[in-house]
Amino acid sequence: MKKNIMHIVLALVLVFSLTGCGSLDVGGSSGSTLEKAKEEGVIKVGFANEKPYAYRDKSGKVTGEAVEISREIFKRLGVKKIEPVLTDFGQLIPGLKAKRFDVITAGMYITPERCKEVAFSDPEYQIGESLAVKKGNPKDLHSYQDIADKKEVKVAVMRGAIEIDYMKKLGVKDSQIKTFSDQPSVIQALKSGRVDAITMTGPSLREILEAQGKEGIETVEDFEQPVIDGKSVVGFGAAAFRKDDTKFRDQFAKELNKLEKSGELQEILEKFNFSKENLPGGKTQEELCKG
């Protein structure tokens, strides 16, 4: 009996000593994502090679509006270097959740659906959609509604892009939408005649046509911005963090807002074919996540 009591007492002493000192680390964590990045001097960022948001330039350097904004903010937060991790756009959120990288810097649109998966920072920009077709616009396409109405029309888009949701909500069938892993593949699908149109944001389309060539292709200048649930669709892009990194996200957002107030955000955006009208205009991730 005495032995049993002694064993119980010793067990309790051990438990209290471990919990009391606060050094018991059940999850094996070595600190927050930001603190770890500051200690190591580097942070891993996921990107999808999509101009003008995040891509490799001719020298192999990863750049783009999202990358350069993040690079400046991380520097202010005490992280000297970013380590880019290239992945398909559709794999950015799964890759973040699987800890293949620490943050997404790909100009990803904030949507209520995505907000369930990741913790977005406040937006870096706002932007509309664009459409490109074969020269002469043989299918006479001027909106997503036109694509929905003409069932034979096929449209190419990057895998995981928000444009897929927009088109489906306006009646475009799954069989009409062809998805590809990157922008060059989307352009080649149109050039080769596998699709009748391609869609992405305005700056993205200008950048990729400049890089890949405009032969046989034209942008639909009078493209009608999608209207869903009575509202004209405008996308707001932002960096995204894991759900358990909200403190990191909040510190990032604080520095982003400082950049906007100082005018430095506009300066970075203008380097990548954005203009003053593309500034986020005070929108927050909270209101955008509500839809």
Residue pairs with C-beta under 8 A, 6 or more apart in sequence:
18 24
30 36
31 39
32 245
32 247
32 248
33 43
33 102
33 241
33 242
33 245
33 248
34 77
34 79
34 245
34 247
34 248
34 251
37 43
37 74
37 79
37 102
38 77
38 78
38 79
41 79
41 80
41 81
42 79
42 80
42 81
42 82
42 83
43 74
43 79
43 81
43 82
43 83
43 102
43 103
44 82
44 83
44 84
44 85
44 100
44 101
44 102
44 103
45 67
45 70
45 82
45 83
45 84
45 85
45 101
45 102
45 103
45 104
45 105
46 85
46 87
46 92
46 95
46 96
46 100
46 101
46 103
46 104
46 105
46 106
47 53
47 54
47 55
47 62
47 64
47 66
47 67
47 84
47 85
47 86
47 87
47 92
47 104
47 105
47 106
48 54
48 86
48 87
48 88
48 89
48 92
48 106
48 158
48 182
49 55
49 56
49 86
49 182
49 183
50 64
50 89
50 106
50 107
50 158
50 182
50 183
50 204
51 64
51 183
51 203
51 204
51 207
51 208
51 211
52 64
52 65
52 107
52 203
52 204
52 207
52 272
52 273
52 274
53 64
53 65
53 66
53 67
53 106
53 107
53 204
53 237
54 62
54 63
54 64
54 66
54 67
54 84
54 105
54 106
54 107
55 62
55 63
55 64
56 62
56 63
56 86
57 63
62 82
62 84
64 105
64 107
64 272
65 107
65 124
65 125
65 268
65 269
65 271
65 272
65 274
66 105
66 106
66 107
66 124
66 237
66 239
67 82
67 84
67 105
68 268
68 271
68 272
69 105
69 124
69 239
69 256
69 259
69 265
69 268
70 82
70 103
70 105
70 239
70 252
71 82
72 259
72 264
72 268
73 252
73 255
73 256
73 259
74 80
74 82
76 255
77 251
77 252
77 255
82 105
85 95
85 100
85 101
87 95
87 100
88 159
88 160
88 181
88 182
89 106
89 158
89 159
89 160
89 161
89 181
89 182
90 159
90 160
90 179
90 181
91 160
92 104
92 106
92 108
92 160
92 240
93 104
93 114
93 117
93 118
93 240
95 101
96 102
96 103
96 104
96 118
96 240
96 241
96 242
97 117
97 118
97 242
99 242
102 241
102 242
102 245
103 239
103 240
103 241
103 245
103 248
103 252
104 118
104 239
104 240
104 241
105 239
107 124
107 125
107 237
107 238
108 114
108 120
108 237
108 238
108 239
108 240
109 162
109 235
109 236
109 237
110 120
110 123
110 236
110 237
110 238
110 285
110 288
110 289
111 162
111 165
111 288
111 291
112 289
112 290
112 291
113 165
114 120
114 240
115 285
115 288
115 289
117 243
118 240
118 241
118 242
118 243
119 240
119 241
119 242
119 243
119 245
119 246
119 249
120 238
120 239
120 240
120 241
120 249
120 285
120 288
120 289
121 238
121 239
121 240
121 241
121 249
121 252
121 253
121 256
121 285
122 238
122 253
122 256
122 257
122 280
122 283
122 284
122 285
123 236
123 237
123 238
123 280
123 283
123 284
123 285
123 288
124 237
124 238
124 239
124 256
124 265
124 269
124 280
125 236
125 237
125 269
125 274
125 278
125 279
125 280
126 234
126 235
126 236
126 237
126 278
126 279
126 280
126 281
126 283
127 201
127 202
127 203
127 234
127 235
127 236
127 237
127 274
127 278
128 201
128 202
128 225
128 233
128 234
128 235
129 163
129 166
129 199
129 200
129 201
129 202
129 223
129 225
129 226
129 233
129 235
130 199
130 200
130 201
130 202
130 204
130 205
130 206
130 219
130 220
130 223
131 141
131 142
131 143
131 197
131 198
131 199
131 219
131 220
131 223
132 190
132 197
132 198
132 199
132 205
132 209
132 217
132 218
132 219
132 220
133 139
133 141
133 190
133 196
133 197
133 198
133 217
133 218
133 220
134 190
134 193
134 196
134 216
134 217
134 218
135 216
135 217
135 218
136 218
137 218
137 220
138 196
139 146
139 150
139 153
139 196
139 197
140 146
141 147
141 150
141 153
141 196
141 197
141 220
142 220
142 222
142 223
142 224
143 223
143 224
143 226
144 166
144 167
144 170
144 172
144 199
144 226
145 170
145 171
145 224
146 153
147 153
147 155
147 167
147 172
147 176
147 197
148 167
148 170
148 171
148 172
148 173
148 176
149 171
151 173
151 176
153 176
153 196
153 197
154 176
154 177
154 178
154 194
154 195
154 196
154 197
155 167
155 172
155 176
155 177
155 178
155 195
155 196
155 197
155 198
155 199
156 178
156 179
156 180
156 185
156 186
156 189
156 190
156 194
156 195
156 197
156 198
156 199
157 163
157 164
157 167
157 177
157 178
157 179
157 180
157 186
157 198
157 199
157 200
158 179
158 180
158 181
158 182
158 183
158 186
158 200
159 179
159 180
159 181
160 179
161 200
162 235
163 199
163 200
164 177
164 179
166 226
166 228
166 233
167 176
167 177
167 199
167 226
168 174
168 177
169 228
170 226
170 228
178 189
178 194
178 195
180 186
180 189
183 200
183 204
183 208
183 212
184 208
184 211
184 212
186 198
186 200
186 208
187 198
187 208
187 209
187 212
187 217
188 212
189 195
189 198
190 196
190 197
190 198
190 217
191 215
191 216
191 217
198 205
200 208
201 235
203 272
203 273
203 274
203 278
205 219
206 219
206 273
207 272
207 273
209 217
209 219
225 232
225 233
225 234
226 232
226 233
227 233
236 280
236 283
236 288
238 285
239 252
241 248
241 249
241 252
253 285
256 265
259 265
259 268
260 266
260 279
260 280
265 279
266 276
266 279
269 275
269 278
269 279
